[in-house]
Amino acid sequence: MRRKPCRCANRRPSVLSGRALNAEEIAVTLSVARANINISLKELQGWGLVKVTH
């Protein structure tokens, strides 16, 4: 079964540029609600794929 491409596939995540983004910047970039970003970031932290910086 083929997967559908992500709707944000043409966007470049900040990880590639090395610059950290806050949740608000991610929400605006991806055009999604900030609450969804917060939930997703917590899940990604649990998987060890993202880390919190201050």
C-alpha positions in Angstrom: 0.0 0.0 0.0 1.3 3.4 -1.0 1.3 6.2 1.5 0.0 9.6 0.6 2.6 12.4 0.8 2.4 14.7 3.8 0.5 17.9 3.0 3.5 19.8 4.3 6.0 17.8 2.2 7.1 20.9 0.3 8.0 22.9 3.5 11.4 22.8 5.0 11.5 22.1 8.7 13.7 24.3 10.9 15.7 21.2 11.9 17.4 21.3 8.5 18.4 24.9 9.0 19.6 24.4 12.6 17.4 27.1 14.0 15.1 26.2 16.8 11.4 27.3 16.5 8.9 27.9 19.2 5.4 26.3 19.1 3.9 29.5 17.7 6.3 29.7 14.8 5.7 26.0 14.0 1.9 26.5 14.1 2.1 29.5 11.7 4.5 27.7 9.4 2.3 24.6 9.2 -1.1 26.4 9.4 -2.3 24.3 12.3 -3.6 25.1 15.7 -1.0 25.7 18.4 -2.7 23.1 20.7 -2.1 20.5 18.1 1.6 21.5 17.9 2.0 21.2 21.7 0.5 17.7 21.7 2.6 16.6 18.8 5.8 18.0 20.3 5.2 16.2 23.5 4.7 12.9 21.6 7.9 13.6 19.6 9.8 14.3 22.8 8.6 10.9 24.1 10.1 9.3 21.0 13.3 11.2 21.5 13.0 12.9 18.1 12.9 16.5 19.4 14.3 18.2 22.4 13.3 21.3 24.4 15.7 24.2 24.3 15.4 27.4 26.4 
